[in-house]
């Protein structure tokens, strides 16, 4: 039900199905993508976590979020009393022991919900092996939990809960082992840029070695970028180390976007657009025909991702694109009518 992206109240009442008792489950994901450059397959643990966990350090952010997204989310959540059209995706470095504990306490029921989109999804309810019912899972036993997708949803619920809005006290999440996810990236596009190619290249030479390409080859090395403009493609290679930055995207944002294009606040500058992009099996970026100026770097490795989080640092907005995404409409938080 993708309409939930614009508010749960927009979903027709007859389309909603409720469980008869409190439950949680897990989500099986199988990739149906052909030619997208990534194949995903894995399972996610689904349930509710206290909103306070996003403020007290039990669940950590990894990137800043766009101010416009935060403002829009607050309007929706306040109007619908905590309703969410999709859970927040969390990730951890290793959930092997957590899944073993779940398997000991719970068993899967025959209540399955299957649906397809960019992937095939199967939502499976869990039932308790013993009569005492479902046992809570301690967040402390899951290792370092990090928001993979849904920073604006998490921050909005956490702040509203802290202000006393009880309908935001619990947040639906899906938790995945990072090894069951693929970390993709976004393109930084400047659609309003109208300079000549010669002037553009001249402004970038203090920062990069520049090599023109015949095709939009996806960069693989950290420090390399693919620039696209007016149907032409250029490999940008950074060969200088700047100790002020610990990530390549942080450097591009803080130096190139700021000094060359005057974009000082990527959270609020309308000149900067972040676009999803796939790498095709051929190794090319799927951007054929786009003539606007854009920059695409290589993906962040899981090791670099968790290293930044452990150091208490955050990436710029839209630094990562974790796949598979939790589909909109997977879960509707039922408290919105209250």
N, C-alpha and C positions, 0 to 999 in steps of 0.2 A: 504494500500500500504506500507508494511513494508520496501520496498526498499528505502523509504525516509530516513531511519536511516543512509544510506550511501550517502545521497545527493539528493536533489530534482531534480537536473539535470538528474539523472538516471531514473526518471519516464517517461515512454513513453508519448509523447504529447497528444495522443488520450485518455489517461486515466485521463486527467485533465479536471475539469469542473469549470467554473467561474460564479459567480453571475453577473447579468447585472447591478447592482448598489451596492454601499456600503451597507453592512448589518451586523448585528450580530444576534446571536441566542442563544438557549440553548440546552444543550445536556442531554438527558434522558438516564440513565444507569440502566439496569436490569441484575442481576447476572444470569449466566447460569451454574456457577460452582457447581459441585456435589462432595462433599467430600473434598473440599479445606480448610474447617475450617473457611471460612469467606463468608458472603453473603452481597452483596452491592446493594443498590438501592437508587437512588437519581437523582438530576439534577444539572447541572453546567451552570453558565452564561458564555457565550463566547463573546470575543471581542478583541479590541486592547487597549493597555496601552502605555503611553510614556516610552521609555527605561530609561529616567532619573529617573523614579519612583523607579527603583532598586538601585539608588545611593543616592537619597535624603531622604531615610527613609520612604517613603510612602508604599513601599513593602519591607518586611524584609526577610533576609535569616534565616535559622535555623541550617544549618550544613555546614562544610567545604566541598569542592568538590575535586575530584582527579585531580591532575595536568595534567595527561595524557588526561583526558576527556576534560579539558579546551583547551589544545593545539589542539586536534583533532577538537573540535567545531570551533575554530577560523579559521582553515584551510577551513572547509566546508563553513562557513558563508561568509568568505571573497571571496572565489571562486564563490559563488552563490549569492552574493550581497544581503545578508539578509534573504535568504530563510530558512524556518524552516519546518521540516517534521512533527512536532507535537507541539501543544501549550505548554506553561508552565502551570503547575497546581498550582493554588493558593488556600489557605484556610483561613477561618475566623471563629471565635467562634460562630457567630450567624448572619445569613443572612436573617432572617425573614422579617425585615423591608425593606431590599433592594429588596427582591422579591416582596413585596407588592407595592413598588414604580414602579418597572418594569411592574407589572400587570396593574397599573393605566395608564401608558404611552403607553404601547405596547400591541399588541395582536399577537397571533401565526398565522402564515399563513399555507396554505396547502402544502407548499414546504417542504417535509420531505425527509431525506436521512437516510436509515436504513442499518446497517451492523452488522455483528457478528464476534466475536473473542472469547476471554475468557469471554466476557460479550456481551449482546445485547445492541447496541447503536442506538439512534434515534436523529439525528441532525435536529432541528427545527428552521427555520428562524423566526425572529420577524419583524413585520411591525408596523408602527406608527398608533395610533388611530386618530391622528389629521393630518392635511395636511402639517404641517411644517416639517414632516419627523422625523427620529429617533433622540431622545434626548440623548446627552451624559450622562453617569452615573458618578457621582463624586466619586472618590476613597475615599474621606473623609467620605462619608456616609456608608462605608462598614465595619467600625471598623478596627482593626489591621489585615492587610493582610500579609500573610506569604507564602513564597515559599514552597510548599509541595513536588514538584518534578520538576526538570529541572534547578537546580542551575547553571550548566555549560552553559546552553543556555541563561539564564537570564544575567549572568555576562558577557558573551561574547558580547551579543548585547549592553548591557549598556556601556561597555568600548569602543567598536567600535563607538557607537553613540557619546560618549564624545570626541572621537578623530576626529569627523567631518564627519563620514561616514553616510550620510543621509539615506541610505537604511536600517539602523538599528534603526531609530528613534522611530519606533513603534514595539511592540512585541505582537503577538497573545497569549491570555491566556484563560484558563478555570478556573472559580472561584467556589469553592464548600464550603458549610457549613461543618465544621469538623464533624458534627453529621451524615453527609451523607457519610463519609469516614471511612475506617478501617485503623488503624495504625499497620502495621506488622513490621517485623524486618529482618535483614540479618544475615547470619552466617559469622563469621570470620574464614576463613580457612587458614591453613599454609601447603600447599601441599608438600613442600620440607622437612618438619620435619621428621627425621628418628630415633629419640631416642627410647629407650625401654620404655615400660609402667611404669616400676618401677622408672626409672630416671625421667620420666615426672611427676609422682605423687609426688616424693620427692621434685621437684623444685616448685610445686604448693602448698604444705602444709603450707608454711608461709602465704599464702594468703586466703586459703579456708579450710573449712571442706569438706571432700570428701567421697561420698557414691556411690558405684557401683550400677548400675541399669541393669535390664534385657532388658529393651527396651528404645528407645530414647524419654523419656517423656518430653514434652515441659515445660519449666519453667514458672511458673505463678507469683512467688513472686519477687519483686525487690531485687537484691542482690544474686539471684540464677542463675546458668548457667548450661547448658547441654553441657558437653564435649564429643566429639566422637573421637575415635582413634582406628584403627585396628579392627573395628567391635565391639568394646566395648564402653559402655556408662557410664558416671559418672555425678552425680549431684554435682555441686560445690556450696557451700554456704558460702557467705561472711558475717561475723558477727561483723566486726570492722568498725567503722565509721571513715572516713578520711575527715576532714573538708575542705581539699583543693579541693575536687571534689563535684559537685552538681548533677551529674548524674552517674548511674552505668556504663554506657559505657565509660564515660570519665575516670572513675577510672580504668576500665579494660585496656583501651588504654594507660593511663599514667603510670600505675604501672606494670601490668602483662605482657602486650605485650612488654613494654620497658625493664623491668628488667629481665624477664625470657627469652625472645626470641630476645632481641636486636632490636626490631622494634621501632625506635625513631620518625619516620616521616611516619604516616600511609597514608599520601597523595601521597607518592612517592615510598614506599618500595614494590618492586615486590614480596616479599615473602608472602605478605598478600593479600588474595583474598576475596572479599565480594560477597556472593552468596545469591540469593533469596531463601527463605524457607517458606513452608506452614505448618500450624498445621492442622492435619487431625481431623475429628470429634471424633476419638478415643482419642484425646489428645496427640498423638505422633507426633513428627516432621517427615516430609517426607524426610528422609535421609537414608533410608534402603540401605545397600550395600556400602556406602561410607566409605572407610577406612582411609582417610586422617584426620589429626588433625583439629578439628574445635570447635568453641565456639559459643553458641547461648544463648542470654539472653531473658528476657521477653520484651514485647512491652512497649513503652513509652505511658503513659496516655495522653489524650488531655490536662488535667490540667497541668501536668508537662511540656508538650510541650510548651504551651503558657506562662508558668511561666519563662522558660529559655529565650524565645524570649523577654519577657517584661524586663528581667534583662539585656538584651544586650549580652547574651552569645550564643555561637554556639556549637552544638554537633560535635563530630568527623565525618568524612566522612561515608556515608552509615549507619546512625544511625536509620533511619526510612524508611519504605516502605509503602507509602500511597496507598490504594486501594479504588476504581478502578483507574488504571493508564489510562491516556489519550492515546489512541492507536496511534501508528505511522502511518502517512498518513491521519490523520483526517483532517488536514488543511495544505494547502501549501500556503505560503506567496507569492503573485503574483509578487512582485517587483524584483524577482531574474533575470529576463530577461533584466531588464533595465540597 
